[in-house]
């Protein structure tokens, strides 16, 4: 006799043989499915922030700066990447 049920994104199976209960797990989600779900979660969170008129902070690789993006699409540069030099030169 075999029983199946869904438990936290996997299908579990119990096999009952001669009074013994053997439990096994199958059908884990693949890495591609994990990445797809994570990307969808980020997309939904960004849409929610835009709808609630909450600013979104992004890193612009071209200018190496952190920008605040408003719900209307305006970009405001918040800060730039700090170029490290020698400690003695920075302390002057």
PDB file of N, CA, C and O in Angstrom:
ATOM      1  N   UNK A   1       0.850  -1.166   0.000  1.00  0.00           N
ATOM      2  CA  UNK A   1       0.000   0.000   0.000  1.00  0.00           C
ATOM      3  C   UNK A   1       0.899   1.234   0.000  1.00  0.00           C
ATOM      4  O   UNK A   1       1.868   1.288   0.757  1.00  0.00           O
ATOM      5  N   UNK A   2       0.594   2.214  -0.829  1.00  0.00           N
ATOM      6  CA  UNK A   2       1.403   3.415  -0.964  1.00  0.00           C
ATOM      7  C   UNK A   2       0.516   4.637  -0.811  1.00  0.00           C
ATOM      8  O   UNK A   2      -0.580   4.696  -1.367  1.00  0.00           O
ATOM      9  N   UNK A   3       1.004   5.622  -0.043  1.00  0.00           N
ATOM     10  CA  UNK A   3       0.305   6.892   0.157  1.00  0.00           C
ATOM     11  C   UNK A   3       1.208   8.023  -0.306  1.00  0.00           C
ATOM     12  O   UNK A   3       2.412   8.000  -0.050  1.00  0.00           O
ATOM     13  N   UNK A   4       0.636   9.017  -0.988  1.00  0.00           N
ATOM     14  CA  UNK A   4       1.384  10.188  -1.440  1.00  0.00           C
ATOM     15  C   UNK A   4       0.757  11.431  -0.819  1.00  0.00           C
ATOM     16  O   UNK A   4      -0.458  11.486  -0.633  1.00  0.00           O
ATOM     17  N   UNK A   5       1.579  12.431  -0.497  1.00  0.00           N
ATOM     18  CA  UNK A   5       1.082  13.735  -0.074  1.00  0.00           C
ATOM     19  C   UNK A   5       2.139  14.780  -0.373  1.00  0.00           C
ATOM     20  O   UNK A   5       3.317  14.459  -0.528  1.00  0.00           O
ATOM     21  N   UNK A   6       1.711  16.031  -0.454  1.00  0.00           N
ATOM     22  CA  UNK A   6       2.617  17.140  -0.766  1.00  0.00           C
ATOM     23  C   UNK A   6       3.046  17.803   0.530  1.00  0.00           C
ATOM     24  O   UNK A   6       2.220  18.117   1.386  1.00  0.00           O
ATOM     25  N   UNK A   7       4.356  18.012   0.662  1.00  0.00           N
ATOM     26  CA  UNK A   7       4.902  18.636   1.865  1.00  0.00           C
ATOM     27  C   UNK A   7       6.042  19.552   1.462  1.00  0.00           C
ATOM     28  O   UNK A   7       7.074  19.083   0.982  1.00  0.00           O
ATOM     29  N   UNK A   8       5.874  20.822   1.646  1.00  0.00           N
ATOM     30  CA  UNK A   8       6.882  21.861   1.383  1.00  0.00           C
ATOM     31  C   UNK A   8       7.636  21.640   0.080  1.00  0.00           C
ATOM     32  O   UNK A   8       8.839  21.381   0.083  1.00  0.00           O
ATOM     33  N   UNK A   9       6.929  21.745  -1.019  1.00  0.00           N
ATOM     34  CA  UNK A   9       7.474  21.690  -2.370  1.00  0.00           C
ATOM     35  C   UNK A   9       8.093  20.347  -2.738  1.00  0.00           C
ATOM     36  O   UNK A   9       8.922  20.292  -3.646  1.00  0.00           O
ATOM     37  N   UNK A  10       7.724  19.286  -2.076  1.00  0.00           N
ATOM     38  CA  UNK A  10       8.174  17.965  -2.493  1.00  0.00           C
ATOM     39  C   UNK A  10       7.037  16.979  -2.259  1.00  0.00           C
ATOM     40  O   UNK A  10       6.171  17.197  -1.411  1.00  0.00           O
ATOM     41  N   UNK A  11       7.053  15.929  -2.998  1.00  0.00           N
ATOM     42  CA  UNK A  11       6.035  14.904  -2.841  1.00  0.00           C
ATOM     43  C   UNK A  11       6.634  13.788  -2.006  1.00  0.00           C
ATOM     44  O   UNK A  11       7.670  13.226  -2.360  1.00  0.00           O
ATOM     45  N   UNK A  12       5.983  13.467  -0.899  1.00  0.00           N
ATOM     46  CA  UNK A  12       6.453  12.422  -0.007  1.00  0.00           C
ATOM     47  C   UNK A  12       5.637  11.160  -0.250  1.00  0.00           C
ATOM     48  O   UNK A  12       4.481  11.215  -0.670  1.00  0.00           O
ATOM     49  N   UNK A  13       6.259  10.038   0.022  1.00  0.00           N
ATOM     50  CA  UNK A  13       5.615   8.766  -0.220  1.00  0.00           C
ATOM     51  C   UNK A  13       5.837   7.862   0.984  1.00  0.00           C
ATOM     52  O   UNK A  13       6.952   7.762   1.496  1.00  0.00           O
ATOM     53  N   UNK A  14       4.793   7.217   1.425  1.00  0.00           N
ATOM     54  CA  UNK A  14       4.912   6.221   2.492  1.00  0.00           C
ATOM     55  C   UNK A  14       4.533   4.871   1.887  1.00  0.00           C
ATOM     56  O   UNK A  14       3.472   4.713   1.284  1.00  0.00           O
ATOM     57  N   UNK A  15       5.412   3.928   2.064  1.00  0.00           N
ATOM     58  CA  UNK A  15       5.150   2.581   1.590  1.00  0.00           C
ATOM     59  C   UNK A  15       4.998   1.693   2.820  1.00  0.00           C
ATOM     60  O   UNK A  15       5.894   1.635   3.662  1.00  0.00           O
ATOM     61  N   UNK A  16       3.875   1.008   2.922  1.00  0.00           N
ATOM     62  CA  UNK A  16       3.614   0.128   4.058  1.00  0.00           C
ATOM     63  C   UNK A  16       3.738  -1.317   3.557  1.00  0.00           C
ATOM     64  O   UNK A  16       2.980  -1.760   2.694  1.00  0.00           O
ATOM     65  N   UNK A  17       4.711  -2.034   4.121  1.00  0.00           N
ATOM     66  CA  UNK A  17       4.917  -3.428   3.744  1.00  0.00           C
ATOM     67  C   UNK A  17       5.020  -4.262   5.012  1.00  0.00           C
ATOM     68  O   UNK A  17       5.894  -4.022   5.845  1.00  0.00           O
ATOM     69  N   UNK A  18       4.152  -5.219   5.161  1.00  0.00           N
ATOM     70  CA  UNK A  18       4.181  -6.172   6.261  1.00  0.00           C
ATOM     71  C   UNK A  18       4.331  -5.496   7.628  1.00  0.00           C
ATOM     72  O   UNK A  18       5.124  -5.939   8.459  1.00  0.00           O
ATOM     73  N   UNK A  19       3.572  -4.431   7.854  1.00  0.00           N
ATOM     74  CA  UNK A  19       3.598  -3.770   9.148  1.00  0.00           C
ATOM     75  C   UNK A  19       4.701  -2.738   9.311  1.00  0.00           C
ATOM     76  O   UNK A  19       4.709  -2.015  10.307  1.00  0.00           O
ATOM     77  N   UNK A  20       5.634  -2.643   8.367  1.00  0.00           N
ATOM     78  CA  UNK A  20       6.707  -1.645   8.429  1.00  0.00           C
ATOM     79  C   UNK A  20       6.315  -0.429   7.604  1.00  0.00           C
ATOM     80  O   UNK A  20       5.677  -0.555   6.559  1.00  0.00           O
ATOM     81  N   UNK A  21       6.693   0.727   8.072  1.00  0.00           N
ATOM     82  CA  UNK A  21       6.386   1.980   7.372  1.00  0.00           C
ATOM     83  C   UNK A  21       7.699   2.545   6.845  1.00  0.00           C
ATOM     84  O   UNK A  21       8.571   2.919   7.630  1.00  0.00           O
ATOM     85  N   UNK A  22       7.846   2.609   5.540  1.00  0.00           N
ATOM     86  CA  UNK A  22       9.054   3.142   4.915  1.00  0.00           C
ATOM     87  C   UNK A  22       8.674   4.464   4.274  1.00  0.00           C
ATOM     88  O   UNK A  22       7.775   4.515   3.433  1.00  0.00           O
ATOM     89  N   UNK A  23       9.354   5.537   4.666  1.00  0.00           N
ATOM     90  CA  UNK A  23       9.022   6.858   4.144  1.00  0.00           C
ATOM     91  C   UNK A  23      10.119   7.308   3.195  1.00  0.00           C
ATOM     92  O   UNK A  23      11.298   7.219   3.538  1.00  0.00           O
ATOM     93  N   UNK A  24       9.771   7.776   2.044  1.00  0.00           N
ATOM     94  CA  UNK A  24      10.738   8.279   1.076  1.00  0.00           C
ATOM     95  C   UNK A  24      10.281   9.607   0.513  1.00  0.00           C
ATOM     96  O   UNK A  24       9.103   9.954   0.594  1.00  0.00           O
ATOM     97  N   UNK A  25      11.209  10.345  -0.055  1.00  0.00           N
ATOM     98  CA  UNK A  25      10.892  11.640  -0.650  1.00  0.00           C
ATOM     99  C   UNK A  25      11.288  11.602  -2.116  1.00  0.00           C
ATOM    100  O   UNK A  25      12.278  10.971  -2.485  1.00  0.00           O
ATOM    101  N   UNK A  26      10.507  12.284  -2.951  1.00  0.00           N
ATOM    102  CA  UNK A  26      10.814  12.354  -4.359  1.00  0.00           C
ATOM    103  C   UNK A  26      10.462  13.737  -4.888  1.00  0.00           C
ATOM    104  O   UNK A  26       9.827  14.552  -4.218  1.00  0.00           O
ATOM    105  N   UNK A  27      10.899  13.959  -6.112  1.00  0.00           N
ATOM    106  CA  UNK A  27      10.531  15.151  -6.877  1.00  0.00           C
ATOM    107  C   UNK A  27      10.926  16.458  -6.192  1.00  0.00           C
ATOM    108  O   UNK A  27      10.080  17.321  -5.955  1.00  0.00           O
ATOM    109  N   UNK A  28      12.213  16.601  -5.874  1.00  0.00           N
ATOM    110  CA  UNK A  28      12.696  17.887  -5.407  1.00  0.00           C
ATOM    111  C   UNK A  28      12.641  18.867  -6.565  1.00  0.00           C
ATOM    112  O   UNK A  28      12.700  18.468  -7.728  1.00  0.00           O
ATOM    113  N   UNK A  29      12.526  20.158  -6.246  1.00  0.00           N
ATOM    114  CA  UNK A  29      12.517  21.141  -7.327  1.00  0.00           C
ATOM    115  C   UNK A  29      13.944  21.327  -7.819  1.00  0.00           C
ATOM    116  O   UNK A  29      14.894  21.241  -7.039  1.00  0.00           O
ATOM    117  N   UNK A  30      14.091  21.579  -9.102  1.00  0.00           N
ATOM    118  CA  UNK A  30      15.420  21.709  -9.704  1.00  0.00           C
ATOM    119  C   UNK A  30      15.985  23.099  -9.445  1.00  0.00           C
ATOM    120  O   UNK A  30      15.276  23.994  -8.986  1.00  0.00           O
ATOM    121  N   UNK A  31      17.270  23.268  -9.745  1.00  0.00           N
ATOM    122  CA  UNK A  31      17.921  24.565  -9.571  1.00  0.00           C
ATOM    123  C   UNK A  31      17.303  25.625 -10.472  1.00  0.00           C
ATOM    124  O   UNK A  31      17.176  26.785 -10.079  1.00  0.00           O
ATOM    125  N   UNK A  32      16.922  25.227 -11.675  1.00  0.00           N
ATOM    126  CA  UNK A  32      16.289  26.184 -12.592  1.00  0.00           C
ATOM    127  C   UNK A  32      14.976  26.697 -12.018  1.00  0.00           C
ATOM    128  O   UNK A  32      14.656  27.878 -12.152  1.00  0.00           O
ATOM    129  N   UNK A  33      14.213  25.811 -11.379  1.00  0.00           N
ATOM    130  CA  UNK A  33      12.955  26.228 -10.767  1.00  0.00           C
ATOM    131  C   UNK A  33      13.198  27.159  -9.585  1.00  0.00           C
ATOM    132  O   UNK A  33      12.431  28.098  -9.373  1.00  0.00           O
ATOM    133  N   UNK A  34      14.251  26.914  -8.815  1.00  0.00           N
ATOM    134  CA  UNK A  34      14.582  27.791  -7.690  1.00  0.00           C
ATOM    135  C   UNK A  34      14.924  29.182  -8.203  1.00  0.00           C
ATOM    136  O   UNK A  34      14.445  30.178  -7.661  1.00  0.00           O
ATOM    137  N   UNK A  35      15.756  29.260  -9.254  1.00  0.00           N
ATOM    138  CA  UNK A  35      16.141  30.555  -9.830  1.00  0.00           C
ATOM    139  C   UNK A  35      14.925  31.265 -10.402  1.00  0.00           C
ATOM    140  O   UNK A  35      14.769  32.473 -10.223  1.00  0.00           O
ATOM    141  N   UNK A  36      14.065  30.526 -11.088  1.00  0.00           N
ATOM    142  CA  UNK A  36      12.858  31.123 -11.670  1.00  0.00           C
ATOM    143  C   UNK A  36      11.952  31.695 -10.591  1.00  0.00           C
ATOM    144  O   UNK A  36      11.425  32.798 -10.742  1.00  0.00           O
ATOM    145  N   UNK A  37      11.767  30.949  -9.500  1.00  0.00           N
ATOM    146  CA  UNK A  37      10.925  31.431  -8.395  1.00  0.00           C
ATOM    147  C   UNK A  37      11.536  32.641  -7.707  1.00  0.00           C
ATOM    148  O   UNK A  37      10.814  33.560  -7.319  1.00  0.00           O
ATOM    149  N   UNK A  38      12.864  32.655  -7.548  1.00  0.00           N
ATOM    150  CA  UNK A  38      13.530  33.795  -6.915  1.00  0.00           C
ATOM    151  C   UNK A  38      13.387  35.045  -7.782  1.00  0.00           C
ATOM    152  O   UNK A  38      13.103  36.126  -7.267  1.00  0.00           O
ATOM    153  N   UNK A  39      13.580  34.905  -9.093  1.00  0.00           N
ATOM    154  CA  UNK A  39      13.426  36.050  -9.996  1.00  0.00           C
ATOM    155  C   UNK A  39      12.002  36.575  -9.981  1.00  0.00           C
ATOM    156  O   UNK A  39      11.790  37.787 -10.003  1.00  0.00           O
ATOM    157  N   UNK A  40      11.025  35.684  -9.943  1.00  0.00           N
ATOM    158  CA  UNK A  40       9.619  36.114  -9.871  1.00  0.00           C
ATOM    159  C   UNK A  40       9.332  36.835  -8.559  1.00  0.00           C
ATOM    160  O   UNK A  40       8.586  37.815  -8.538  1.00  0.00           O
ATOM    161  N   UNK A  41       9.924  36.353  -7.458  1.00  0.00           N
ATOM    162  CA  UNK A  41       9.710  37.002  -6.160  1.00  0.00           C
ATOM    163  C   UNK A  41      10.296  38.408  -6.151  1.00  0.00           C
ATOM    164  O   UNK A  41       9.689  39.330  -5.607  1.00  0.00           O
ATOM    165  N   UNK A  42      11.469  38.577  -6.750  1.00  0.00           N
ATOM    166  CA  UNK A  42      12.083  39.909  -6.826  1.00  0.00           C
ATOM    167  C   UNK A  42      11.251  40.828  -7.707  1.00  0.00           C
ATOM    168  O   UNK A  42      11.051  41.996  -7.373  1.00  0.00           O
ATOM    169  N   UNK A  43      10.768  40.311  -8.823  1.00  0.00           N
ATOM    170  CA  UNK A  43       9.942  41.123  -9.728  1.00  0.00           C
ATOM    171  C   UNK A  43       8.663  41.595  -9.028  1.00  0.00           C
ATOM    172  O   UNK A  43       8.265  42.752  -9.169  1.00  0.00           O
ATOM    173  N   UNK A  44       8.029  40.703  -8.282  1.00  0.00           N
ATOM    174  CA  UNK A  44       6.803  41.058  -7.561  1.00  0.00           C
ATOM    175  C   UNK A  44       7.093  42.096  -6.476  1.00  0.00           C
ATOM    176  O   UNK A  44       6.314  43.029  -6.284  1.00  0.00           O
ATOM    177  N   UNK A  45       8.225  41.930  -5.761  1.00  0.00           N
ATOM    178  CA  UNK A  45       8.578  42.892  -4.708  1.00  0.00           C
ATOM    179  C   UNK A  45       8.847  44.276  -5.295  1.00  0.00           C
ATOM    180  O   UNK A  45       8.457  45.282  -4.702  1.00  0.00           O
ATOM    181  N   UNK A  46       9.513  44.339  -6.458  1.00  0.00           N
ATOM    182  CA  UNK A  46       9.773  45.635  -7.092  1.00  0.00           C
ATOM    183  C   UNK A  46       8.488  46.278  -7.578  1.00  0.00           C
ATOM    184  O   UNK A  46       8.311  47.487  -7.431  1.00  0.00           O
ATOM    185  N   UNK A  47       7.588  45.495  -8.152  1.00  0.00           N
ATOM    186  CA  UNK A  47       6.294  46.036  -8.589  1.00  0.00           C
ATOM    187  C   UNK A  47       5.493  46.564  -7.401  1.00  0.00           C
ATOM    188  O   UNK A  47       4.823  47.592  -7.502  1.00  0.00           O
ATOM    189  N   UNK A  48       5.567  45.857  -6.286  1.00  0.00           N
ATOM    190  CA  UNK A  48       4.852  46.287  -5.077  1.00  0.00           C
ATOM    191  C   UNK A  48       5.410  47.612  -4.567  1.00  0.00           C
ATOM    192  O   UNK A  48       4.650  48.493  -4.168  1.00  0.00           O
ATOM    193  N   UNK A  49       6.754  47.758  -4.579  1.00  0.00           N
ATOM    194  CA  UNK A  49       7.356  49.013  -4.125  1.00  0.00           C
ATOM    195  C   UNK A  49       6.996  50.163  -5.047  1.00  0.00           C
ATOM    196  O   UNK A  49       6.758  51.280  -4.589  1.00  0.00           O
ATOM    197  N   UNK A  50       6.956  49.889  -6.360  1.00  0.00           N
ATOM    198  CA  UNK A  50       6.566  50.950  -7.297  1.00  0.00           C
ATOM    199  C   UNK A  50       5.118  51.371  -7.070  1.00  0.00           C
ATOM    200  O   UNK A  50       4.791  52.556  -7.133  1.00  0.00           O
ATOM    201  N   UNK A  51       4.256  50.396  -6.807  1.00  0.00           N
ATOM    202  CA  UNK A  51       2.843  50.704  -6.582  1.00  0.00           C
ATOM    203  C   UNK A  51       2.634  51.482  -5.292  1.00  0.00           C
ATOM    204  O   UNK A  51       1.739  52.324  -5.212  1.00  0.00           O
ATOM    205  N   UNK A  52       3.453  51.205  -4.282  1.00  0.00           N
ATOM    206  CA  UNK A  52       3.328  51.885  -2.993  1.00  0.00           C
ATOM    207  C   UNK A  52       4.114  53.196  -2.947  1.00  0.00           C
ATOM    208  O   UNK A  52       4.155  53.862  -1.912  1.00  0.00           O
ATOM    209  N   UNK A  53       4.738  53.566  -4.072  1.00  0.00           N
ATOM    210  CA  UNK A  53       5.529  54.792  -4.192  1.00  0.00           C
ATOM    211  C   UNK A  53       6.691  54.815  -3.192  1.00  0.00           C
ATOM    212  O   UNK A  53       6.968  55.836  -2.563  1.00  0.00           O
ATOM    213  N   UNK A  54       7.362  53.662  -3.062  1.00  0.00           N
ATOM    214  CA  UNK A  54       8.537  53.536  -2.201  1.00  0.00           C
ATOM    215  C   UNK A  54       9.764  53.560  -3.105  1.00  0.00           C
ATOM    216  O   UNK A  54       9.779  52.867  -4.122  1.00  0.00           O
ATOM    217  N   UNK A  55      10.797  54.339  -2.765  1.00  0.00           N
ATOM    218  CA  UNK A  55      11.978  54.382  -3.630  1.00  0.00           C
ATOM    219  C   UNK A  55      12.725  53.047  -3.640  1.00  0.00           C
ATOM    220  O   UNK A  55      12.747  52.322  -2.645  1.00  0.00           O
ATOM    221  N   UNK A  56      13.333  52.742  -4.781  1.00  0.00           N
ATOM    222  CA  UNK A  56      14.108  51.514  -4.969  1.00  0.00           C
ATOM    223  C   UNK A  56      15.566  51.917  -5.160  1.00  0.00           C
ATOM    224  O   UNK A  56      15.865  52.820  -5.941  1.00  0.00           O
ATOM    225  N   UNK A  57      16.460  51.260  -4.459  1.00  0.00           N
ATOM    226  CA  UNK A  57      17.883  51.563  -4.568  1.00  0.00           C
ATOM    227  C   UNK A  57      18.552  50.515  -5.434  1.00  0.00           C
ATOM    228  O   UNK A  57      18.386  49.315  -5.213  1.00  0.00           O
ATOM    229  N   UNK A  58      19.319  50.976  -6.432  1.00  0.00           N
ATOM    230  CA  UNK A  58      20.022  50.076  -7.332  1.00  0.00           C
ATOM    231  C   UNK A  58      21.475  50.505  -7.440  1.00  0.00           C
ATOM    232  O   UNK A  58      21.827  51.642  -7.127  1.00  0.00           O
ATOM    233  N   UNK A  59      22.322  49.570  -7.893  1.00  0.00           N
ATOM    234  CA  UNK A  59      23.736  49.865  -8.117  1.00  0.00           C
ATOM    235  C   UNK A  59      23.955  49.986  -9.610  1.00  0.00           C
ATOM    236  O   UNK A  59      23.672  49.054 -10.363  1.00  0.00           O
ATOM    237  N   UNK A  60      24.460  51.134 -10.043  1.00  0.00           N
ATOM    238  CA  UNK A  60      24.736  51.382 -11.449  1.00  0.00           C
ATOM    239  C   UNK A  60      26.192  51.031 -11.709  1.00  0.00           C
ATOM    240  O   UNK A  60      27.093  51.712 -11.219  1.00  0.00           O
ATOM    241  N   UNK A  61      26.429  49.974 -12.476  1.00  0.00           N
ATOM    242  CA  UNK A  61      27.806  49.525 -12.716  1.00  0.00           C
ATOM    243  C   UNK A  61      28.588  50.483 -13.599  1.00  0.00           C
ATOM    244  O   UNK A  61      29.806  50.600 -13.460  1.00  0.00           O
ATOM    245  N   UNK A  62      27.910  51.164 -14.498  1.00  0.00           N
ATOM    246  CA  UNK A  62      28.610  52.078 -15.411  1.00  0.00           C
ATOM    247  C   UNK A  62      29.255  53.239 -14.646  1.00  0.00           C
ATOM    248  O   UNK A  62      30.414  53.574 -14.889  1.00  0.00           O
ATOM    249  N   UNK A  63      28.510  53.847 -13.731  1.00  0.00           N
ATOM    250  CA  UNK A  63      29.038  54.980 -12.967  1.00  0.00           C
ATOM    251  C   UNK A  63      29.573  54.571 -11.608  1.00  0.00           C
ATOM    252  O   UNK A  63      30.112  55.406 -10.882  1.00  0.00           O
ATOM    253  N   UNK A  64      29.434  53.299 -11.250  1.00  0.00           N
ATOM    254  CA  UNK A  64      29.852  52.765  -9.956  1.00  0.00           C
ATOM    255  C   UNK A  64      29.281  53.592  -8.809  1.00  0.00           C
ATOM    256  O   UNK A  64      30.002  54.066  -7.931  1.00  0.00           O
ATOM    257  N   UNK A  65      27.965  53.748  -8.849  1.00  0.00           N
ATOM    258  CA  UNK A  65      27.298  54.531  -7.816  1.00  0.00           C
ATOM    259  C   UNK A  65      25.974  53.877  -7.441  1.00  0.00           C
ATOM    260  O   UNK A  65      25.431  53.057  -8.181  1.00  0.00           O
ATOM    261  N   UNK A  66      25.473  54.260  -6.279  1.00  0.00           N
ATOM    262  CA  UNK A  66      24.176  53.791  -5.817  1.00  0.00           C
ATOM    263  C   UNK A  66      23.152  54.862  -6.172  1.00  0.00           C
ATOM    264  O   UNK A  66      23.327  56.040  -5.859  1.00  0.00           O
ATOM    265  N   UNK A  67      22.077  54.428  -6.832  1.00  0.00           N
ATOM    266  CA  UNK A  67      21.054  55.367  -7.285  1.00  0.00           C
ATOM    267  C   UNK A  67      19.714  55.030  -6.643  1.00  0.00           C
ATOM    268  O   UNK A  67      19.390  53.866  -6.407  1.00  0.00           O
ATOM    269  N   UNK A  68      18.952  56.074  -6.370  1.00  0.00           N
ATOM    270  CA  UNK A  68      17.587  55.915  -5.882  1.00  0.00           C
ATOM    271  C   UNK A  68      16.654  56.107  -7.067  1.00  0.00           C
ATOM    272  O   UNK A  68      16.670  57.156  -7.711  1.00  0.00           O
ATOM    273  N   UNK A  69      15.840  55.096  -7.355  1.00  0.00           N
ATOM    274  CA  UNK A  69      14.921  55.154  -8.480  1.00  0.00           C
ATOM    275  C   UNK A  69      13.517  55.339  -7.927  1.00  0.00           C
ATOM    276  O   UNK A  69      13.033  54.517  -7.149  1.00  0.00           O
ATOM    277  N   UNK A  70      12.872  56.417  -8.332  1.00  0.00           N
ATOM    278  CA  UNK A  70      11.514  56.696  -7.882  1.00  0.00           C
ATOM    279  C   UNK A  70      10.496  55.902  -8.680  1.00  0.00           C
ATOM    280  O   UNK A  70      10.841  55.266  -9.676  1.00  0.00           O
ATOM    281  N   UNK A  71       9.252  55.938  -8.249  1.00  0.00           N
ATOM    282  CA  UNK A  71       8.198  55.189  -8.934  1.00  0.00           C
ATOM    283  C   UNK A  71       7.904  55.772 -10.318  1.00  0.00           C
ATOM    284  O   UNK A  71       7.370  55.076 -11.182  1.00  0.00           O
ATOM    285  N   UNK A  72       8.252  57.051 -10.533  1.00  0.00           N
ATOM    286  CA  UNK A  72       8.049  57.670 -11.842  1.00  0.00           C
ATOM    287  C   UNK A  72       9.236  57.461 -12.772  1.00  0.00           C
ATOM    288  O   UNK A  72       9.190  57.902 -13.921  1.00  0.00           O
ATOM    289  N   UNK A  73      10.304  56.799 -12.309  1.00  0.00           N
ATOM    290  CA  UNK A  73      11.460  56.488 -13.152  1.00  0.00           C
ATOM    291  C   UNK A  73      12.630  57.437 -12.996  1.00  0.00           C
ATOM    292  O   UNK A  73      13.648  57.262 -13.666  1.00  0.00           O
ATOM    293  N   UNK A  74      12.519  58.443 -12.128  1.00  0.00           N
ATOM    294  CA  UNK A  74      13.626  59.378 -11.940  1.00  0.00           C
ATOM    295  C   UNK A  74      14.749  58.712 -11.153  1.00  0.00           C
ATOM    296  O   UNK A  74      14.506  57.966 -10.204  1.00  0.00           O
ATOM    297  N   UNK A  75      15.998  58.999 -11.571  1.00  0.00           N
ATOM    298  CA  UNK A  75      17.175  58.439 -10.907  1.00  0.00           C
ATOM    299  C   UNK A  75      17.919  59.546 -10.187  1.00  0.00           C
ATOM    300  O   UNK A  75      18.240  60.577 -10.780  1.00  0.00           O
ATOM    301  N   UNK A  76      18.190  59.335  -8.918  1.00  0.00           N
ATOM    302  CA  UNK A  76      18.961  60.291  -8.127  1.00  0.00           C
ATOM    303  C   UNK A  76      20.165  59.542  -7.584  1.00  0.00           C
ATOM    304  O   UNK A  76      20.022  58.509  -6.929  1.00  0.00           O
ATOM    305  N   UNK A  77      21.360  60.072  -7.859  1.00  0.00           N
ATOM    306  CA  UNK A  77      22.578  59.431  -7.382  1.00  0.00           C
ATOM    307  C   UNK A  77      22.745  59.702  -5.888  1.00  0.00           C
ATOM    308  O   UNK A  77      22.768  60.857  -5.462  1.00  0.00           O
ATOM    309  N   UNK A  78      22.861  58.636  -5.094  1.00  0.00           N
ATOM    310  CA  UNK A  78      22.957  58.767  -3.648  1.00  0.00           C
ATOM    311  C   UNK A  78      24.414  58.872  -3.222  1.00  0.00           C
ATOM    312  O   UNK A  78      24.783  59.790  -2.490  1.00  0.00           O
ATOM    313  N   UNK A  79      25.231  57.948  -3.669  1.00  0.00           N
ATOM    314  CA  UNK A  79      26.652  58.007  -3.333  1.00  0.00           C
ATOM    315  C   UNK A  79      27.459  57.276  -4.389  1.00  0.00           C
ATOM    316  O   UNK A  79      26.936  56.448  -5.135  1.00  0.00           O
ATOM    317  N   UNK A  80      28.744  57.598  -4.436  1.00  0.00           N
ATOM    318  CA  UNK A  80      29.652  56.969  -5.382  1.00  0.00           C
ATOM    319  C   UNK A  80      30.546  55.979  -4.666  1.00  0.00           C
ATOM    320  O   UNK A  80      30.633  55.972  -3.439  1.00  0.00           O
ATOM    321  N   UNK A  81      31.205  55.149  -5.446  1.00  0.00           N
ATOM    322  CA  UNK A  81      32.153  54.190  -4.892  1.00  0.00           C
ATOM    323  C   UNK A  81      33.356  54.947  -4.360  1.00  0.00           C
ATOM    324  O   UNK A  81      33.867  55.870  -4.995  1.00  0.00           O
ATOM    325  N   UNK A  82      33.795  54.534  -3.181  1.00  0.00           N
ATOM    326  CA  UNK A  82      34.939  55.187  -2.554  1.00  0.00           C
ATOM    327  C   UNK A  82      36.213  54.578  -3.095  1.00  0.00           C
ATOM    328  O   UNK A  82      36.427  53.371  -2.976  1.00  0.00           O
ATOM    329  N   UNK A  83      37.064  55.404  -3.693  1.00  0.00           N
ATOM    330  CA  UNK A  83      38.344  54.916  -4.199  1.00  0.00           C
ATOM    331  C   UNK A  83      39.336  54.882  -3.056  1.00  0.00           C
ATOM    332  O   UNK A  83      39.693  55.917  -2.494  1.00  0.00           O
ATOM    333  N   UNK A  84      39.773  53.693  -2.719  1.00  0.00           N
ATOM    334  CA  UNK A  84      40.690  53.531  -1.597  1.00  0.00           C
ATOM    335  C   UNK A  84      42.093  53.946  -2.009  1.00  0.00           C
ATOM    336  O   UNK A  84      42.591  53.571  -3.071  1.00  0.00           O
ATOM    337  N   UNK A  85      42.698  54.711  -1.163  1.00  0.00           N
ATOM    338  CA  UNK A  85      44.099  55.075  -1.321  1.00  0.00           C
ATOM    339  C   UNK A  85      44.850  54.628  -0.088  1.00  0.00           C
ATOM    340  O   UNK A  85      44.384  53.764   0.655  1.00  0.00           O
ATOM    341  N   UNK A  86      45.982  55.200   0.124  1.00  0.00           N
ATOM    342  CA  UNK A  86      46.729  54.875   1.333  1.00  0.00           C
ATOM    343  C   UNK A  86      46.046  55.494   2.539  1.00  0.00           C
ATOM    344  O   UNK A  86      45.475  56.581   2.454  1.00  0.00           O
ATOM    345  N   UNK A  87      46.109  54.798   3.654  1.00  0.00           N
ATOM    346  CA  UNK A  87      45.445  55.274   4.861  1.00  0.00           C
ATOM    347  C   UNK A  87      46.022  56.618   5.312  1.00  0.00           C
ATOM    348  O   UNK A  87      45.284  57.501   5.750  1.00  0.00           O
ATOM    349  N   UNK A  88      47.338  56.766   5.202  1.00  0.00           N
ATOM    350  CA  UNK A  88      47.971  58.015   5.631  1.00  0.00           C
ATOM    351  C   UNK A  88      47.534  59.191   4.776  1.00  0.00           C
ATOM    352  O   UNK A  88      47.471  60.322   5.258  1.00  0.00           O
ATOM    353  N   UNK A  89      47.234  58.935   3.515  1.00  0.00           N
ATOM    354  CA  UNK A  89      46.782  60.006   2.627  1.00  0.00           C
ATOM    355  C   UNK A  89      45.323  60.371   2.894  1.00  0.00           C
ATOM    356  O   UNK A  89      44.926  61.517   2.682  1.00  0.00           O
ATOM    357  N   UNK A  90      44.522  59.412   3.357  1.00  0.00           N
ATOM    358  CA  UNK A  90      43.108  59.675   3.639  1.00  0.00           C
ATOM    359  C   UNK A  90      42.926  60.411   4.969  1.00  0.00           C
ATOM    360  O   UNK A  90      41.938  61.123   5.149  1.00  0.00           O
ATOM    361  N   UNK A  91      43.863  60.247   5.894  1.00  0.00           N
ATOM    362  CA  UNK A  91      43.713  60.823   7.227  1.00  0.00           C
ATOM    363  C   UNK A  91      44.130  62.285   7.294  1.00  0.00           C
ATOM    364  O   UNK A  91      43.928  62.920   8.329  1.00  0.00           O
ATOM    365  N   UNK A  92      44.697  62.836   6.244  1.00  0.00           N
ATOM    366  CA  UNK A  92      45.160  64.231   6.272  1.00  0.00           C
ATOM    367  C   UNK A  92      44.028  65.205   6.272  1.00  0.00           C
ATOM    368  O   UNK A  92      44.254  66.415   6.295  1.00  0.00           O
TER     369      UNK A  92
END
